[in-house]
């Protein structure tokens, strides 16, 4: 089981790099070419969500992306260090906007990935996604 771990500072400009790395590793792991566009979009949404949560909470820790090649599947975990509750900002409209953005991002990910799990705790959250890999064909 091969694993690639990527950590990047919570900056929007690094999300594109995470998408490209995820697609390259997924291709190498045997994820079907037709699923790579959805994979890229899902990783982009998950990483953008993590970057946004870090910004809302004023966190400087990195966003974590773990890419794991299993025997019959390829999984991606995107982790953040944001607590599961959104802090109460000075304006309630900012809090509502953050929650709406979070829900929209999760809805997009759920629409793109059949096997997705969202976990959140006081010390951070995790989005776990997986795709089937092609089984090698032998002559």
N, C-alpha and C positions, 0 to 999 in steps of 0.2 A: 504494500500500500504506500504509494508515493504521496508526499504532502509538500505543498509550497505555502509559506506564510509571508504575507505582505503586511507591513505596517506603514501608515502614512499620516502626516500631520493633517488635522481636520481642516483642510482647505479645499474648496471646490475644484481648483485646478488639478488636483491629484486624482479625482474621480475617474477621469478619462484614462489615466494610466492603469488604474485598477481594472477597468473594463477590458482594456487591451490585454493585460496579463491574464485575466480570467479566461478570455476567449482563446488565447494561445495555449494555455494549459489544458483547457477543456478539449480542444481539437486534438492535442497530443494524447489525451486520455481516451479518446474514442467516442466523444459525444457527436451525434449526427450533425452534419453541416447545416441541416435545415433548422436545428434548434439553437444555433449559435447566436443569431440575431436576438432571439428572446432572452437568451442567457446574458448577453451584453446589456440589454435594457434592464433586466432584473438586477444585475450587479450594480449598474449605474444608479438605479432607484434606491437600492439598499445602502449604497455608500453615500449618496446624497442625503438620505435620511439621517445616517449616522453623523455626517458633517454638520447638518442642521441642528441636531440635538446637542452636539458638542458646543456649537455657537450659542444656542439658547442658554445653556448652563454655564457658559464661560470656561469650558474645560480645555486644557492644553495637551491632554494625553492623546496618543495616536489612535486612529481607527484601525481595527484589525480585520484582515481578510485571510481566511484559511481555505485553501483549495486542496481537496483530498480525492485522489484517484482510488476507488475501491475496485473490487473484483467485477461487479456488474453495474456500478453506478459511479457518478462523479458528484461530489458535494462541495458546496461553497457556504462558508459561515462568515457573516459580516457582524463584527462586534463593536459595541460602543461602551463608553463608561458613564453614560447619562442615567441618572436615577429614573425610575418608572413614572415619577410625577413631574409635571411641568411646573416650574416655579411661577409664582404669581407675579407678573410684571406690573409696572405702574399702571398700564392700561389693560383693561380686560380684553379689548379687541386684539391685541398682540397675542395673548394667550389663546384665544379662539382661533386665530389664523394659524398658529403653530400646530394646534390639535388637528385642524382641517387638513393642513399640509401633510401631517403624519399619517392620517387616515387615508388620504388619497394615495400616498406613496405605497402603503401596505396593500391597498386595493389593486393598484397596478401590478405589484409583485405577485399577488395571488392570481391575477388574470394571466400572467406570463408563465408561472411555474406551477406544475401539478402537485409537486411534493414540496411544500413549504411549511416551516414551523417558526413562529415568532415567540420568543421568550423575553421577559423583562423582569428585572429585580431591582432592588434598591441600589445595587452597585453597577448596573449597566444592563444592556439588552443584547440580544443575539437574534439574527435572522439566519435560519438554516434552510438551504435550498438544495435539491438534488435532481439529477437527470440520469436516465439510463445511458449506458455506454454500449457500443456495438460489440457483440461477441465476435471474436476472431473466427473467420471461416477457414476451414482446413480442406485442402483438396482431397 
